[in-house]
Amino acid sequence: MDVTPKTPPAAESVKRLPKLDNQELVKTSFWISQIFMIVATVAGVYLAAQEGLSQAIKFDDLNNKQNNYYLRHALYDEVKDNIVTINEYAELIANSTVSAYDLANVRPTISTFVWENMRYSQNTLETPTEILTETRRFYMLSDDLVKKLEARYYGRKLGAKKLTELTAEVETNTLPKLKKSFEDLAVHLKENGIIVE
């Protein structure tokens, strides 16, 4: 038995790969088409990134406006309720026989949940400054007037008059501004397909 390797006959020589036609690489049209493909790819990626960023910014803006709407609406409701409470208190002390010593027992319960929690909200300072200032003054002055009534610094009639003047000013100035503020936000949100109630 012969173990020597057989050499292939000449007819069975190794097949050569066909010679590559490199003439296409030297043509200008090939390079121009490659440049256009690269430019189109870069432009496509850039435009897609820009659109994505634009959509992300728009979503964030609408989300902030929606949060602002709810914050301002809640503040409006709280201030409106507090005006009713203070007016009832002013009427009670002006027209009743509650003694000056018992005023602490009929002290109005002012709701400050929204106002206190606004300090933790990143949307608070997006509320117009004028509204925030007037609301802050309302809370501060109403508390001060009630304390002065209880300390008998003001008589009941004068204190009740000052309280009703304060609430009347907030009702005619601050509340309409606050209401317009959150209603404008609602219109803007509705135009962008977000319905708030």
Long-range contacts (C-beta under 8 A, 24 or more apart in sequence): 62-189, 62-192, 62-194, 64-123, 64-126, 65-185, 65-188, 65-189, 66-185, 66-189, 66-194, 66-196, 67-121, 67-123, 68-123, 68-126, 68-127, 68-182, 68-185, 69-182, 69-185, 69-186, 69-189, 69-196, 70-196, 71-114, 71-118, 71-121, 71-123, 71-124, 71-127, 72-127, 72-131, 72-178, 72-181, 72-182, 72-185, 73-182, 74-114, 75-114, 75-115, 75-118, 75-127, 75-135, 75-178, 76-175, 76-178, 76-179, 76-182, 77-114, 78-111, 78-112, 78-113, 78-114, 78-115, 79-135, 79-138, 79-170, 79-174, 79-175, 79-178, 80-175, 81-111, 82-110, 82-111, 82-138, 82-139, 82-142, 83-167, 83-170, 83-171, 83-175, 85-109, 85-110, 85-111, 86-110, 86-142, 86-163, 86-166, 86-167, 87-163, 87-164, 87-167, 89-146, 89-163, 90-159, 90-160, 90-161, 90-163, 90-164, 90-167, 91-160, 93-149, 93-156, 93-159, 93-160, 94-156, 94-157, 94-160, 94-161, 98-156, 100-152, 100-156, 103-149, 103-150, 103-156, 104-150, 107-146, 107-150, 108-146, 110-139, 110-142, 110-143, 112-139, 115-139, 127-181, 128-177, 128-181, 130-177, 131-174, 131-177, 131-178, 131-181, 134-170, 134-173, 134-174, 134-177, 135-170, 135-174, 135-178, 138-166, 138-170, 138-174, 141-166, 142-166, 142-167
